[in-house]
Amino acid sequence: MTSFSRSLTQLDDSALRALISARPDAFFPAPPQMSSLATRLTLPGSMARALRHLTAPDLALLERLADAGAEFDPFDATTEAEAGKLDNLRSLALVFGPDDELRIAPGVLSAVPSGWRVTDPVPDNLAELMDDLSSPERKVLETLAVNGGVGTTKAAAPDADPGTPIARLITQGLLVRVDSSTVRLPRPVRDVLRGHPPRTFPMTEPMEKDIDQDAVDQAAATQGLDAVRQLRQLITLLLADPVALNKDGSVGVRARTNLSKDLGFDPALLITVGESAGLIGRGNVDDTDVLAATRDALTWLDATLPDQWAILLVGWAASPWRTDTDEKLLSPEMHSPDARGARLTVLRHHGDPLSLFFHAPLAASQLPPTFIDTVAGEAQFVGALDATPAASTPLTALLDGEDIAAATRALVPPAVDTLIAQADLTVLAPGPLEPEMGAFMESIAELESPGVASVWRLTDASVRRGLDNGLTADEIHAWLDAHVLGEVPQGITFLVDDIARTHGSIRAGAAVSYIRSADPALITTATEKLGALLRPLAPTVAVSQLPLPKLMVALRKAGLQPTAEDETGAQLNMAPEPALVPATPSHLPRPTTVTDEQANQIIARLRSGEVPTEHSTGDTLETLRAAARGKRQVTLGYVDKNGRGQTLTARPLSVTAGQVDVHVAATDSVVRIALPRITKVVLA
């Protein structure tokens, strides 16, 4: 690390400013000196983040440098530098030194997943080879898969018994011989063992598609507004009737099925989106844990369509829920905060596997194919991508940290307040409907064709639903007259009047509660269906011990259509006050950014710090790890249990859990030394 520290002092201000921009996590708080910066840059977390910025060709070059021993000895990379292939590695400080004496920076190879290589080829007959594995051979592969992918065995030697499982796997290409005592599990084989198809990482950048952005945005807006409509329906349903949860806070299978039946679509995705956006939450109502709407949902319902869409988009992108699994909805097993960053990675490449595997191979290799496909499908549902797939303008704004609501406002046409009613009982909305108009249409009609322009159909059931929600025939007629262009067709007028003629013929009130009707036959029917819950007092009146709200529910379940009234006979709206629960919104990960002023201050502080010395204790751990990977001898200085200084020449075997195991060739023994006791490590 000492020479790496010195290489940082040789960077000019422009290169240092580029490094700050590329790896800002290493500069906050500002490092006091170059040696501190060198230590931070080689920390495993920082190095892992840097590696995620590499393309497949970058990683392939890094692997070639490692194979050539550039972790220990300089490598002549003049040809690669002239072709510009080193630019990304240098900008991220993953390599250092002159082009003709290039070295891999400390910590780089330690941060690469064990045994992972982007250049591992996929055998043509891999599926057949995996199917024909014997039990011992499969056990070898599975053991390596769960233990880092690299193993040590005498059976790896070229002159070893060719009949052993290890030798047969090497011959078939299912294992790679690293040296005479080490084997490595190829990445494609590991993919298959995990149940994934073997992946190929392209070495040439995929060609960009010609995109008609206006067409993309039009399709995205159509789909996004339909997602808004469905979320509005879900929230409205939860306001009226919260859903009881399982003991672990998840949504039960039966509850999800009932919601799907009531809504006409599976609400699983929208429940996760609503929970993430703070519109739907989980809480205790009347001593029961329920899924219900939040106070923020009431504000969202009153917001404009563009704002509703923008909130839905952000809620989906920030959702910590994995919907590509078979876990119970909102169960702890389904919760995964890392899904947010993984989702953004997929979105930056528009869900295109070729682009994803070229530009972000390390991140993509850790994502199940089902997750990538699920994110792409969900992105189309919420209007982030179209079917191409190509990014909509709101998605681009989200990824760039810009105003998403401004992007959605530019795409959503002005709301219309005039409808076109037709004789076939359909109503055409030539543009998006404001939430209030949309809610009214949802209460009296069925959506037949969603989109920016939508078609609704009035049916017996939909009109009856509106009347059940407290509307009267006169109110429906008045609303249609006010919003329909020209006269309302007679078919619609007759339909509303015909349903209203029998709706509300039974009148219910509190006696404890009672029902009354001018038609004795309806009273007889009600008492027969409700049995002991109703007692007739007269041909046109019956009373009940049930409170009025419960009596109304019982009558409706019996197939009757009651209307509540007060003591004067005036109609009552029996809709209960909504049960609201606290919101628990999620947020998008915020990347660290550096302003020009901050960069200037950091550079000035680094320039005023001390120059790194020739020896540093900070490189001990990484030198040991590198020596273990490269099977190199080191000279160790350490303090024994009696406090006496000792020197030992040995080969590190493993560096884990605060200790190092080294093999001493002189005595053919393994010695374990605690890392805090080591005072010096030098490659022999």
ChimeraX attribute file (.defattr): number of C-alpha atoms within 10 A of each C-alpha:
attribute: neighborCount
match mode: 1-to-1
recipient: residues
	/A:1	22
	/A:2	18
	/A:3	18
	/A:4	24
	/A:5	24
	/A:6	19
	/A:7	18
	/A:8	20
	/A:9	16
	/A:10	11
	/A:11	12
	/A:12	10
	/A:13	14
	/A:14	9
	/A:15	14
	/A:16	21
	/A:17	19
	/A:18	14
	/A:19	20
	/A:20	23
	/A:21	19
	/A:22	18
	/A:23	21
	/A:24	20
	/A:25	20
	/A:26	22
	/A:27	22
	/A:28	12
	/A:29	9
	/A:30	18
	/A:31	19
	/A:32	16
	/A:33	20
	/A:34	23
	/A:35	25
	/A:36	18
	/A:37	17
	/A:38	26
	/A:39	19
	/A:40	18
	/A:41	26
	/A:42	25
	/A:43	17
	/A:44	16
	/A:45	13
	/A:46	18
	/A:47	25
	/A:48	19
	/A:49	14
	/A:50	21
	/A:51	22
	/A:52	16
	/A:53	20
	/A:54	21
	/A:55	25
	/A:56	25
	/A:57	20
	/A:58	22
	/A:59	22
	/A:60	18
	/A:61	17
	/A:62	23
	/A:63	18
	/A:64	13
	/A:65	20
	/A:66	19
	/A:67	11
	/A:68	14
	/A:69	15
	/A:70	20
	/A:71	24
	/A:72	18
	/A:73	12
	/A:74	19
	/A:75	20
	/A:76	16
	/A:77	17
	/A:78	15
	/A:79	12
	/A:80	13
	/A:81	15
	/A:82	11
	/A:83	9
	/A:84	10
	/A:85	15
	/A:86	21
	/A:87	15
	/A:88	16
	/A:89	22
	/A:90	17
	/A:91	20
	/A:92	20
	/A:93	25
	/A:94	23
	/A:95	25
	/A:96	22
	/A:97	19
	/A:98	15
	/A:99	18
	/A:100	13
	/A:101	14
	/A:102	20
	/A:103	25
	/A:104	25
	/A:105	25
	/A:106	30
	/A:107	25
	/A:108	25
	/A:109	23
	/A:110	17
	/A:111	18
	/A:112	17
	/A:113	12
	/A:114	14
	/A:115	18
	/A:116	20
	/A:117	19
	/A:118	26
	/A:119	19
	/A:120	17
	/A:121	16
	/A:122	16
	/A:123	15
	/A:124	8
	/A:125	9
	/A:126	17
	/A:127	13
	/A:128	10
	/A:129	14
	/A:130	15
	/A:131	9
	/A:132	11
	/A:133	15
	/A:134	10
	/A:135	9
	/A:136	12
	/A:137	18
	/A:138	17
	/A:139	13
	/A:140	16
	/A:141	24
	/A:142	17
	/A:143	14
	/A:144	19
	/A:145	21
	/A:146	10
	/A:147	12
	/A:148	14
	/A:149	21
	/A:150	20
	/A:151	17
	/A:152	13
	/A:153	11
	/A:154	14
	/A:155	21
	/A:156	24
	/A:157	18
	/A:158	14
	/A:159	10
	/A:160	13
	/A:161	14
	/A:162	16
	/A:163	10
	/A:164	13
	/A:165	20
	/A:166	25
	/A:167	21
	/A:168	16
	/A:169	22
	/A:170	19
	/A:171	13
	/A:172	13
	/A:173	18
	/A:174	23
	/A:175	24
	/A:176	19
	/A:177	20
	/A:178	14
	/A:179	12
	/A:180	15
	/A:181	14
	/A:182	16
	/A:183	24
	/A:184	23
	/A:185	29
	/A:186	24
	/A:187	25
	/A:188	23
	/A:189	26
	/A:190	22
	/A:191	17
	/A:192	15
	/A:193	16
	/A:194	13
	/A:195	10
	/A:196	15
	/A:197	15
	/A:198	19
	/A:199	21
	/A:200	19
	/A:201	24
	/A:202	19
	/A:203	17
	/A:204	12
	/A:205	14
	/A:206	14
	/A:207	8
	/A:208	7
	/A:209	9
	/A:210	7
	/A:211	12
	/A:212	9
	/A:213	13
	/A:214	12
	/A:215	12
	/A:216	21
	/A:217	25
	/A:218	17
	/A:219	20
	/A:220	28
	/A:221	28
	/A:222	21
	/A:223	23
	/A:224	31
	/A:225	25
	/A:226	22
	/A:227	23
	/A:228	24
	/A:229	21
	/A:230	18
	/A:231	22
	/A:232	21
	/A:233	17
	/A:234	23
	/A:235	24
	/A:236	19
	/A:237	17
	/A:238	21
	/A:239	23
	/A:240	15
	/A:241	16
	/A:242	22
	/A:243	21
	/A:244	20
	/A:245	19
	/A:246	16
	/A:247	11
	/A:248	11
	/A:249	18
	/A:250	21
	/A:251	21
	/A:252	18
	/A:253	12
	/A:254	9
	/A:255	14
	/A:256	17
	/A:257	15
	/A:258	14
	/A:259	19
	/A:260	15
	/A:261	12
	/A:262	13
	/A:263	14
	/A:264	10
	/A:265	12
	/A:266	16
	/A:267	19
	/A:268	18
	/A:269	17
	/A:270	22
	/A:271	21
	/A:272	23
	/A:273	28
	/A:274	28
	/A:275	27
	/A:276	25
	/A:277	26
	/A:278	22
	/A:279	29
	/A:280	30
	/A:281	24
	/A:282	24
	/A:283	21
	/A:284	16
	/A:285	15
	/A:286	7
	/A:287	7
	/A:288	14
	/A:289	20
	/A:290	25
	/A:291	27
	/A:292	31
	/A:293	31
	/A:294	27
	/A:295	17
	/A:296	16
	/A:297	23
	/A:298	15
	/A:299	11
	/A:300	21
	/A:301	20
	/A:302	13
	/A:303	15
	/A:304	15
	/A:305	26
	/A:306	24
	/A:307	19
	/A:308	24
	/A:309	28
	/A:310	25
	/A:311	20
	/A:312	26
	/A:313	27
	/A:314	22
	/A:315	24
	/A:316	28
	/A:317	29
	/A:318	23
	/A:319	28
	/A:320	24
	/A:321	25
	/A:322	24
	/A:323	22
	/A:324	15
	/A:325	13
	/A:326	9
	/A:327	14
	/A:328	19
	/A:329	23
	/A:330	22
	/A:331	16
	/A:332	13
	/A:333	14
	/A:334	18
	/A:335	17
	/A:336	12
	/A:337	16
	/A:338	13
	/A:339	19
	/A:340	20
	/A:341	18
	/A:342	17
	/A:343	24
	/A:344	19
	/A:345	19
	/A:346	23
	/A:347	24
	/A:348	18
	/A:349	19
	/A:350	23
	/A:351	25
	/A:352	18
	/A:353	19
	/A:354	18
	/A:355	22
	/A:356	26
	/A:357	24
	/A:358	23
	/A:359	26
	/A:360	23
	/A:361	27
	/A:362	24
	/A:363	19
	/A:364	21
	/A:365	19
	/A:366	10
	/A:367	15
	/A:368	16
	/A:369	16
	/A:370	13
	/A:371	18
	/A:372	21
	/A:373	16
	/A:374	17
	/A:375	22
	/A:376	22
	/A:377	17
	/A:378	16
	/A:379	28
	/A:380	22
	/A:381	20
	/A:382	27
	/A:383	31
	/A:384	31
	/A:385	30
	/A:386	24
	/A:387	15
	/A:388	13
	/A:389	19
	/A:390	24
	/A:391	26
	/A:392	27
	/A:393	24
	/A:394	29
	/A:395	27
	/A:396	17
	/A:397	17
	/A:398	20
	/A:399	15
	/A:400	11
	/A:401	11
	/A:402	13
	/A:403	12
	/A:404	23
	/A:405	20
	/A:406	15
	/A:407	20
	/A:408	25
	/A:409	17
	/A:410	13
	/A:411	18
	/A:412	21
	/A:413	16
	/A:414	14
	/A:415	17
	/A:416	15
	/A:417	16
	/A:418	17
	/A:419	20
	/A:420	17
	/A:421	23
	/A:422	17
	/A:423	11
	/A:424	11
	/A:425	18
	/A:426	20
	/A:427	25
	/A:428	18
	/A:429	24
	/A:430	17
	/A:431	18
	/A:432	23
	/A:433	25
	/A:434	17
	/A:435	20
	/A:436	13
	/A:437	16
	/A:438	14
	/A:439	16
	/A:440	14
	/A:441	21
	/A:442	19
	/A:443	19
	/A:444	24
	/A:445	23
	/A:446	18
	/A:447	16
	/A:448	13
	/A:449	13
	/A:450	17
	/A:451	20
	/A:452	22
	/A:453	15
	/A:454	18
	/A:455	20
	/A:456	20
	/A:457	21
	/A:458	23
	/A:459	18
	/A:460	13
	/A:461	13
	/A:462	18
	/A:463	25
	/A:464	19
	/A:465	16
	/A:466	19
	/A:467	24
	/A:468	20
	/A:469	15
	/A:470	15
	/A:471	18
	/A:472	18
	/A:473	19
	/A:474	12
	/A:475	12
	/A:476	19
	/A:477	15
	/A:478	11
	/A:479	13
	/A:480	21
	/A:481	14
	/A:482	15
	/A:483	16
	/A:484	19
	/A:485	13
	/A:486	12
	/A:487	12
	/A:488	20
	/A:489	15
	/A:490	12
	/A:491	13
	/A:492	23
	/A:493	15
	/A:494	11
	/A:495	16
	/A:496	24
	/A:497	17
	/A:498	14
	/A:499	17
	/A:500	19
	/A:501	11
	/A:502	12
	/A:503	18
	/A:504	19
	/A:505	17
	/A:506	23
	/A:507	20
	/A:508	29
	/A:509	24
	/A:510	19
	/A:511	15
	/A:512	11
	/A:513	19
	/A:514	23
	/A:515	31
	/A:516	22
	/A:517	18
	/A:518	13
	/A:519	13
	/A:520	15
	/A:521	11
	/A:522	18
	/A:523	22
	/A:524	15
	/A:525	13
	/A:526	23
	/A:527	19
	/A:528	14
	/A:529	16
	/A:530	16
	/A:531	10
	/A:532	10
	/A:533	16
	/A:534	22
	/A:535	19
	/A:536	17
	/A:537	12
	/A:538	11
	/A:539	15
	/A:540	17
	/A:541	21
	/A:542	22
	/A:543	22
	/A:544	22
	/A:545	16
	/A:546	17
	/A:547	14
	/A:548	21
	/A:549	16
	/A:550	12
	/A:551	25
	/A:552	23
	/A:553	13
	/A:554	18
	/A:555	19
	/A:556	13
	/A:557	12
	/A:558	14
	/A:559	10
	/A:560	20
	/A:561	20
	/A:562	24
	/A:563	23
	/A:564	23
	/A:565	18
	/A:566	12
	/A:567	9
	/A:568	6
	/A:569	11
	/A:570	10
	/A:571	17
	/A:572	13
	/A:573	13
	/A:574	15
	/A:575	12
	/A:576	10
	/A:577	8
	/A:578	16
	/A:579	20
	/A:580	24
	/A:581	22
	/A:582	17
	/A:583	22
	/A:584	16
	/A:585	17
	/A:586	20
	/A:587	16
	/A:588	17
	/A:589	13
	/A:590	8
	/A:591	9
	/A:592	11
	/A:593	12
	/A:594	18
	/A:595	9
	/A:596	10
	/A:597	8
	/A:598	14
	/A:599	21
	/A:600	15
	/A:601	12
	/A:602	21
	/A:603	19
	/A:604	12
	/A:605	15
	/A:606	21
	/A:607	15
	/A:608	11
	/A:609	14
	/A:610	11
	/A:611	14
	/A:612	20
	/A:613	11
	/A:614	10
	/A:615	12
	/A:616	15
	/A:617	12
	/A:618	16
	/A:619	20
	/A:620	17
	/A:621	19
	/A:622	20
	/A:623	21
	/A:624	27
	/A:625	21
	/A:626	21
	/A:627	22
	/A:628	20
	/A:629	15
	/A:630	16
	/A:631	12
	/A:632	16
	/A:633	20
	/A:634	21
	/A:635	15
	/A:636	23
	/A:637	17
	/A:638	21
	/A:639	16
	/A:640	14
	/A:641	8
	/A:642	6
	/A:643	9
	/A:644	8
	/A:645	13
	/A:646	12
	/A:647	15
	/A:648	13
	/A:649	19
	/A:650	23
	/A:651	24
	/A:652	27
	/A:653	20
	/A:654	17
	/A:655	20
	/A:656	11
	/A:657	8
	/A:658	10
	/A:659	16
	/A:660	20
	/A:661	19
	/A:662	24
	/A:663	18
	/A:664	16
	/A:665	12
	/A:666	8
	/A:667	7
	/A:668	9
	/A:669	10
	/A:670	15
	/A:671	13
	/A:672	14
	/A:673	18
	/A:674	16
	/A:675	17
	/A:676	10
	/A:677	15
	/A:678	21
	/A:679	15
	/A:680	17
	/A:681	22
	/A:682	16
	/A:683	16
	/A:684	12
